[in-house]
Amino acid sequence: MTIARNPILKGFYPDPSICRVGDDYYIVCSSFVYFPGVPIFHSRDLAHWEQIGHVLDRESQLPLNGEEISRGIFAPTIREYEGTFYMITTNIDDGGNFVVTAKDPKGPWSEPYYLGEKECPGIDPSLFFDDDGKCYYVGTRPNPEGVRYNGDWEIWVQELDLDTMKLVGESMAIWKGAVKDVIWPEGPHLYKKDGYYYLIHAEGGTGPEHAISVARSKELFAWFEGCPRNPIFTHRNLGKDYPIIYAGHGDIVDDKDGNWYIVMLASRPCEKHCSLGRETFLAKVVWEDGWPVINPGVGKLTNSVDLPFEECPFPKENEWSDQLKFYDSSLDDRLVGIEKRDKDIYSLEERPGFLRLFTRPERIEDMCHPSYLGLRQKDYSFKANCGVDFQPANENECGGLVLFQNHENHLVIEIVAKDVGRVLQVRKCVKGSEAVTSSCVLADGLVELELAVKNQKAQVYVVADNQYKLIESDIDLLPYTTEEAGGFVGCTVGMYTSSNGKSSDNHCDFAWLNLEKI
């Protein structure tokens, strides 16, 4: 017996998809414009999860160029069939829906097989392998008769030829949603059980009305019958003050003993605002009268889930705190960049024991590939700190720590050059407007920058010359939440440097980066 603690993937890990191979379970999640793309996790007990890499870890697999942070990769699905792993997803602005394959889920994964933006419209693709070995694509697309309202989409299916990686035959709409004029039927997944094809999908949008519905049919190419209890799961009726909101977008899996489970996204708000984005939660599933029931007798997500497995922890798991030092020859999988994560922006060799970020013209305010590497925020009470050794050559250059929600909404704690010398300043960017609100003069050498967060308020400290100094207190973090900033991502906290549009051959060295729950 083991106990899973929800969320099972803490921080910005939305749109989870799960598959089982023997005793091993694998989850993938959306990554949008963060790079590498599509983080992949492994577990043997559904409670403990280790990140084993990213599916899309090469630029040839994930072309991104000047896109808003919530674009890029939408809603991946992972499946395994006869020894091959398949991951299908959407690059929303560059190529549309595509498949990659691997023999080992750790990789390497293949180059993309693009299905064609005209031949395969829409988003949120999934794959289903039928008993006869045929593979079928299921996804969501705009109403082909014309979109009458925002979210007027439908779920459709078509055969996928695995030899050519092309859709073949005719496509057919099989379901629209559980209610009339439903909005955003999305995240569809097909399964087969006891002679029925089951379609589980989300609807109602990704906000307060998010829900999971199910439909079934004896035939795949037929209009599906909705469950009379639809939606079969939602938190929409629990109110804005409930500690878990926006629940939906689920994928089910069984174990070898015939027990069923579902992973889904949901958000943990603080002061009715979400900084963490959408995280991955786990629930139990039973089947009653031919329909799935999620968390029977409870009807909502719980803080813990009892599981009938022997506990199988890993040395390196998705935990509340992340502590990084830079002695290895490769970057930690938890660190992500924006659009890319390549040697154009960093080095681990030029100063052993430090991560060197190159001071490039690109700015984090712009939709581009800045010199930024960050970790996902995982809690509302935490300290983020880093050791920074940076000497700006002129007033254009900056380097330090960033709480990043999107290009127009972020908080920067940066070292800059002023007439009085080296200065640490707090710069806030809210809805594209920037303001420096605090500053202090720094001596030369390595300093520790710290962002201390408690329930949507923050303090900024600097530690230099063995002195712990408060720079600014009572910083409002609500502007850096989904509700205020929009989009689909949660916050990351990371290391950053820029020459703000000017050429530079400078660099910013980081001795460590820690995110610690308090």
C-alpha positions in Angstrom: 0.0 0.0 0.0 1.2 3.5 -0.9 -0.3 7.0 -0.7 -0.3 9.5 -3.5 -0.3 13.1 -2.5 -2.1 15.5 -4.8 -1.1 17.1 -6.9 1.2 14.3 -8.1 3.0 16.7 -10.4 3.5 20.0 -8.6 3.8 23.2 -10.6 2.9 24.0 -14.2 2.3 20.5 -15.6 -1.1 20.8 -17.4 -3.0 18.6 -19.8 -1.6 15.3 -18.5 -1.7 12.1 -20.6 -0.8 8.7 -19.1 -0.1 5.2 -20.4 1.0 2.0 -18.8 3.5 -0.6 -20.0 3.7 -3.6 -17.6 4.4 -2.2 -14.2 5.6 1.2 -15.5 3.5 4.3 -15.9 4.4 7.4 -18.0 2.9 10.9 -18.1 3.5 13.7 -20.5 2.3 17.3 -20.2 1.9 20.5 -22.2 4.9 22.8 -22.4 3.8 25.7 -24.7 6.8 27.8 -25.6 9.1 26.5 -22.9 12.0 24.4 -24.2 12.7 21.5 -24.1 9.1 20.5 -24.8 6.8 17.9 -23.4 8.3 16.8 -20.1 8.0 13.0 -19.5 7.6 11.4 -16.1 7.9 7.8 -15.0 6.3 5.9 -12.0 5.8 2.4 -10.7 3.2 3.2 -8.1 1.3 6.3 -9.4 2.5 8.2 -6.3 6.2 8.8 -6.9 7.2 10.4 -10.2 10.7 10.9 -11.7 11.3 13.1 -14.7 13.2 11.0 -17.3 13.6 13.8 -19.8 11.7 15.6 -22.5 10.1 14.2 -25.6 11.0 17.2 -27.7 14.6 18.1 -26.9 15.9 19.2 -30.3 15.1 22.4 -32.2 14.3 20.3 -35.3 11.4 18.7 -33.3 10.2 21.9 -31.8 10.5 25.0 -34.0 9.5 28.1 -32.1 10.1 31.6 -33.3 8.8 34.8 -31.6 5.6 33.3 -30.1 3.7 34.3 -27.0 4.5 32.0 -24.0 1.1 30.3 -24.1 1.4 29.2 -27.7 3.7 26.4 -28.9 2.9 22.9 -27.7 -0.7 22.0 -26.8 -2.1 18.9 -25.1 0.2 15.9 -25.9 -0.9 12.3 -25.7 1.3 9.3 -25.0 0.5 5.8 -26.0 2.5 2.5 -26.4 1.8 -0.2 -28.9 3.8 -3.4 -29.6 7.1 -2.0 -28.2 6.9 1.5 -29.7 5.9 4.7 -27.9 3.9 7.3 -29.7 3.5 10.9 -28.6 1.1 13.1 -30.6 0.6 16.8 -30.0 0.0 20.2 -31.6 2.6 22.9 -32.4 -0.1 25.6 -32.7 1.8 28.1 -34.8 4.3 25.9 -36.7 3.2 22.7 -38.4 0.1 21.8 -36.5 -0.5 18.2 -35.4 2.4 15.8 -35.4 3.6 12.4 -34.1 7.0 11.4 -32.7 8.0 7.8 -31.8 10.6 6.1 -29.6 11.5 2.6 -28.5 12.5 3.9 -25.1 10.4 6.6 -23.4 13.7 8.2 -22.2 14.5 8.8 -25.9 15.8 9.5 -28.4 12.4 10.4 -30.0 12.1 10.6 -33.7 11.8 13.7 -35.9 8.1 14.8 -36.2 5.7 13.2 -38.6 3.5 16.1 -39.5 -0.1 15.2 -40.4 -0.8 18.3 -42.4 -2.6 21.5 -41.2 -5.2 21.2 -44.0 -5.6 17.4 -43.8 -5.6 17.4 -40.0 -7.1 20.6 -38.6 -7.7 21.5 -35.0 -5.8 20.7 -31.7 -5.6 18.2 -28.8 -4.9 15.1 -30.8 -4.9 11.5 -29.4 -4.2 8.1 -30.7 -6.3 4.9 -30.2 -5.1 1.3 -31.2 -8.0 -1.0 -31.8 -8.1 -4.8 -31.3 -7.2 -5.4 -35.0 -4.0 -3.3 -34.8 -5.4 -0.3 -36.7 -4.6 3.1 -35.3 -7.0 6.0 -35.2 -6.6 9.7 -34.7 -9.1 11.5 -32.5 -9.0 15.3 -32.0 -11.0 18.4 -31.9 -11.6 20.9 -34.8 -13.7 24.0 -35.5 -17.3 23.3 -36.7 -16.8 22.7 -40.4 -20.2 24.2 -41.2 -18.9 27.5 -39.7 -18.1 28.5 -36.1 -21.2 30.1 -34.7 -19.7 31.1 -31.4 -16.3 31.1 -29.6 -15.7 27.4 -28.8 -18.1 25.9 -31.4 -15.9 22.9 -32.1 -16.4 19.1 -32.5 -14.6 15.9 -31.9 -13.7 13.8 -34.9 -11.9 10.5 -35.8 -10.0 9.2 -38.7 -7.6 6.2 -39.4 -3.9 6.9 -39.2 -1.6 4.7 -41.4 1.4 4.0 -39.2 3.6 3.0 -42.2 3.1 6.4 -43.9 2.2 8.4 -40.8 -0.7 9.9 -42.8 -4.4 10.0 -42.2 -6.3 7.8 -44.5 -10.0 7.2 -45.4 -12.8 9.6 -44.4 -13.0 11.6 -41.2 -16.1 11.7 -39.1 -17.4 13.8 -36.3 -18.5 11.5 -33.5 -19.4 13.9 -30.6 -20.0 17.5 -29.9 -20.3 17.6 -26.1 -22.7 16.9 -23.3 -24.8 20.0 -23.5 -26.3 22.1 -26.4 -24.0 24.8 -27.7 -21.2 23.3 -25.6 -17.9 25.3 -25.7 -14.5 23.9 -26.3 -15.0 20.1 -26.4 -11.3 19.2 -26.2 -8.7 16.8 -24.9 -10.5 13.8 -26.3 -9.2 10.2 -25.6 -10.6 6.9 -26.9 -10.6 3.6 -25.1 -12.3 0.2 -25.6 -13.9 -1.7 -22.8 -16.5 -4.5 -22.7 -17.4 -4.0 -26.3 -17.9 -0.3 -26.2 -15.7 2.6 -27.5 -15.5 5.2 -24.8 -14.7 8.9 -25.4 -13.5 10.9 -22.5 -13.0 14.6 -23.0 -13.1 18.1 -21.4 -15.6 20.8 -22.1 -16.6 24.2 -20.8 -13.3 25.9 -21.3 -10.2 25.7 -19.1 -11.5 28.1 -16.4 -14.2 27.9 -13.7 -16.6 25.8 -16.0 -14.1 23.1 -16.8 -15.5 19.6 -16.7 -15.0 16.0 -17.8 -17.6 14.2 -19.9 -17.9 10.8 -21.4 -19.7 9.2 -24.3 -19.7 5.7 -25.8 -20.6 3.7 -28.9 -20.6 0.1 -30.1 -19.1 1.4 -33.4 -16.2 3.8 -33.8 -17.5 5.6 -36.8 -20.9 6.5 -35.3 -22.4 9.3 -33.3 -21.6 8.6 -29.7 -24.2 8.4 -26.8 -23.5 10.6 -23.8 -23.5 9.4 -20.3 -26.8 10.5 -18.5 -24.7 11.8 -15.6 -22.6 14.2 -17.7 -20.4 15.9 -16.8 -19.1 13.0 -14.8 -16.6 15.2 -13.0 -16.2 18.9 -12.3 -15.4 21.4 -9.5 -17.6 24.1 -11.1 -20.2 23.7 -8.4 -17.8 24.0 -5.4 -17.3 27.8 -5.7 -14.3 30.1 -6.2 -13.1 29.6 -2.6 -12.6 25.9 -3.0 -8.9 25.0 -2.7 -8.8 23.1 -6.0 -10.5 24.7 -9.0 -10.6 24.4 -12.9 -10.5 20.5 -12.7 -10.8 18.8 -16.1 -8.9 17.4 -19.1 -8.5 13.8 -18.0 -6.9 10.6 -19.3 -7.6 7.2 -17.7 -5.4 4.1 -17.2 -5.8 0.7 -15.6 -3.4 -1.4 -13.6 -2.6 -5.1 -14.1 -5.3 -6.0 -11.6 -8.1 -4.2 -13.3 -8.2 -1.1 -11.1 -8.7 2.2 -12.9 -7.4 5.7 -12.4 -7.5 9.1 -14.0 -5.0 11.9 -14.2 -6.4 15.4 -14.8 -5.4 19.0 -14.5 -6.6 21.4 -11.8 -5.3 24.5 -10.1 -4.7 25.5 -6.5 -5.6 29.2 -6.1 -4.3 31.6 -3.5 -6.5 34.6 -2.8 -8.6 33.4 -5.7 -5.6 33.7 -8.1 -3.4 31.0 -9.6 0.3 31.5 -9.9 1.2 27.8 -10.3 -0.8 27.3 -13.4 -2.5 24.0 -13.9 -1.0 20.9 -12.1 -1.5 17.2 -12.5 -3.9 15.4 -10.0 -4.8 11.7 -9.6 -8.2 10.1 -8.8 -9.7 6.6 -8.7 -12.2 5.4 -11.3 -14.8 2.6 -11.0 -17.3 1.4 -13.6 -21.0 1.4 -12.8 -23.7 0.4 -15.3 -21.2 0.7 -18.1 -20.0 4.2 -17.3 -16.9 5.5 -15.4 -17.4 7.1 -12.0 -14.5 9.3 -10.7 -13.8 9.2 -7.0 -17.0 7.4 -6.1 -18.6 8.5 -2.9 -16.6 11.7 -2.9 -17.1 13.3 -6.3 -14.1 15.7 -6.1 -10.4 15.6 -6.0 -8.8 14.6 -2.6 -5.6 15.5 -1.0 -4.4 11.9 -1.0 -5.2 8.7 -2.8 -4.7 5.2 -1.3 -3.1 2.9 -3.9 -2.7 -0.9 -3.9 1.0 -0.8 -4.9 4.3 -1.4 -3.1 5.8 2.0 -2.6 8.5 2.8 -5.2 10.2 6.1 -4.5 13.0 7.6 -6.7 16.2 9.4 -5.6 15.1 12.4 -7.7 11.4 13.1 -7.8 8.9 15.9 -8.5 9.0 17.4 -5.0 8.1 20.7 -3.4 11.7 22.1 -3.5 14.4 22.3 -6.2 18.0 22.8 -5.3 20.4 23.2 -8.2 24.2 23.5 -8.3 26.2 23.4 -11.5 28.9 20.8 -11.3 27.5 18.5 -13.9 28.4 18.6 -17.6 24.7 18.9 -18.6 21.7 21.0 -17.6 19.2 19.6 -15.1 16.0 18.5 -16.7 14.0 20.8 -14.5 15.6 23.9 -16.0 13.7 25.2 -19.0 14.4 28.0 -21.5 12.0 30.1 -23.6 11.9 28.9 -27.2 15.3 27.2 -26.9 17.8 25.9 -24.4 21.1 25.8 -26.3 24.7 26.7 -26.0 24.1 30.1 -27.5 22.9 31.2 -24.1 24.9 29.2 -21.5 28.0 27.3 -20.6 28.8 24.9 -17.8 32.5 24.6 -18.9 33.8 28.1 -19.0 33.7 28.5 -15.2 33.5 25.1 -13.5 30.9 25.0 -10.7 29.0 27.9 -12.2 26.3 28.2 -14.9 27.4 31.0 -17.2 24.6 32.9 -19.1 25.8 35.0 -22.0 24.6 38.6 -21.9 22.8 38.9 -25.3 20.6 41.6 -26.8 17.4 39.6 -26.4 15.1 40.8 -23.6 12.6 38.8 -21.6 10.0 41.5 -22.3 10.0 40.5 -26.0 8.7 37.4 -27.7 12.1 35.9 -28.4 14.8 33.5 -27.1 16.3 35.4 -24.1 19.2 34.3 -21.9 16.9 32.8 -19.3 16.7 29.4 -17.5 14.1 28.8 -14.9 12.3 26.4 -12.6 8.6 25.9 -12.2 7.0 27.6 -9.2 5.5 24.8 -7.0 4.0 26.5 -4.0 2.7 29.9 -2.6 5.2 29.9 0.3 8.7 29.6 -0.9 12.1 31.2 -1.1 13.9 31.5 -4.4 17.6 32.4 -4.2 20.6 32.4 -6.5 24.3 33.2 -6.2 25.1 35.8 -8.9 28.5 37.1 -10.0 27.9 39.8 -12.6 29.7 43.0 -13.5 27.6 45.0 -16.0 29.8 46.8 -18.5 27.4 49.6 -19.1 23.9 50.8 -18.3 22.3 48.5 -21.0 23.3 45.3 -19.3 21.4 43.5 -16.5 21.5 40.2 -14.8 19.7 38.5 -11.9 16.6 36.7 -10.8 13.1 36.7 -12.5 9.6 35.6 -11.5 8.2 35.1 -15.0 4.5 34.7 -15.9 4.7 36.0 -19.5 6.5 38.6 -21.6 4.3 41.4 -20.3 4.0 40.4 -16.7 7.1 39.5 -14.6 9.1 40.7 -11.7 12.9 41.2 -12.2 15.6 41.5 -9.4 18.6 42.6 -11.4 22.1 44.0 -11.1 22.7 47.0 -13.3 25.3 49.7 -13.8 24.5 53.3 -12.7 26.5 56.5 -12.2 26.9 55.5 -8.5 28.3 52.1 -9.5 26.9 48.6 -9.4 23.2 48.7 -8.3 20.6 46.1 -7.4 17.1 47.1 -8.5 13.6 45.7 -8.4 11.8 46.2 -11.7 8.1 45.3 -12.2 6.6 44.7 -15.6 2.7 44.6 -15.5 0.7 44.5 -18.6 3.7 45.7 -20.6 4.4 48.8 -18.4 7.7 48.8 -16.5 8.6 50.5 -13.2 11.7 50.4 -11.0 10.5 50.5 -7.4 13.6 49.9 -5.3 17.3 49.9 -5.6 20.6 49.8 -3.6 24.3 50.1 -4.3 26.3 46.9 -4.3 29.9 46.2 -3.8 31.7 44.1 -6.4 31.7 40.3 -6.2 29.3 37.5 -5.8 26.0 38.3 -4.1 23.0 36.2 -3.1 19.6 37.4 -4.4 16.5 36.2 -2.6 12.8 36.4 -3.4 10.7 35.3 -0.3 7.0 34.6 -1.2 4.1 34.2 1.2 0.5 34.0 -0.2 0.8 36.4 -3.2 3.1 38.8 -1.4 6.9 38.9 -1.7 10.0 40.4 -0.1 13.3 40.9 -1.9 16.6 40.5 -0.1 20.3 40.7 -1.0 23.1 39.0 1.0 26.4 40.7 0.4 29.5 41.1 2.6 27.8 38.8 5.2 24.9 41.2 5.5 21.3 40.3 4.9 19.5 43.3 3.6 15.8 43.9 2.8 15.4 45.7 -0.5 11.6 45.8 -0.9 8.7 44.3 1.0 5.0 43.7 0.4 5.3 43.2 -3.3 1.9 42.4 -4.8 2.2 39.2 -6.9 -1.4 39.1 -8.2 -0.4 40.7 -11.5 1.7 37.6 -12.2 -1.3 35.2 -12.1 -3.4 33.5 -14.8 -6.5 35.5 -13.8 -4.7 38.8 -14.3 -2.1 38.0 -17.0 -4.2 35.5 -19.0 -2.7 32.5 -20.9 -2.3 28.9 -20.0 1.0 28.8 -18.1 2.1 29.1 -14.5 5.1 31.0 -13.2 8.7 30.0 -13.5 11.5 31.5 -11.4 14.9 31.7 -13.0 18.3 33.2 -14.0 18.5 36.0 -16.6 20.8 38.4 -18.3 20.4 40.8 -21.2 22.1 43.8 -22.9 18.7 45.2 -23.8 19.0 45.4 -27.6 22.7 46.3 -27.7 25.6 44.0 -28.6 27.6 42.6 -25.8 30.3 40.1 -25.1 29.6 40.0 -21.3 28.3 37.2 -19.2 26.5 36.5 -15.9 27.7 33.7 -13.7 25.4 31.8 -11.3 26.7 29.6 -8.5 23.3 28.0 -7.6 19.5 28.3 -8.0 17.2 27.1 -5.2 13.5 27.0 -4.8 12.6 26.0 -1.3 9.2 25.6 0.2 8.8 27.5 3.5 
